[in-house]
Amino acid sequence: MGRPKEELKKIHRKKVKKAKEKVKAHLRGEIPYSNLSQLAKKLLEKRKKAEKLLSSAQGS
């Protein structure tokens, strides 16, 4: 019945690692936004949101 949980975790970690690498490459200007995967775009938005929260917290 499907894949074992450990195998799924391994696949997920690998996909997240690749997505994070793509986000870093995008921030360096090496690849355009349109070449990012859905997961990478989600991580980028999450990163921007966190930076925005940090900057607003430091300003107050």
NORPEMO-V53276 format. One line per field, one symbol per residue. ss: DSSP state (H for helix, E for strand, C for the rest). psi: psi as a letter, one per 40 degrees, with the letter a starting at -180 (. if undefined). Layout:
ss: ???
psi: ???
This chain:
ss: CCCCHHHHHHHHHHHHHHHHHHHHHHHHCCCCHHHCCHHHHHHHHHHHHHHHHHHHHHHC
psi: gaiidddddddddddddddddddddddeediiddeiidddddddddddddddddddddd.
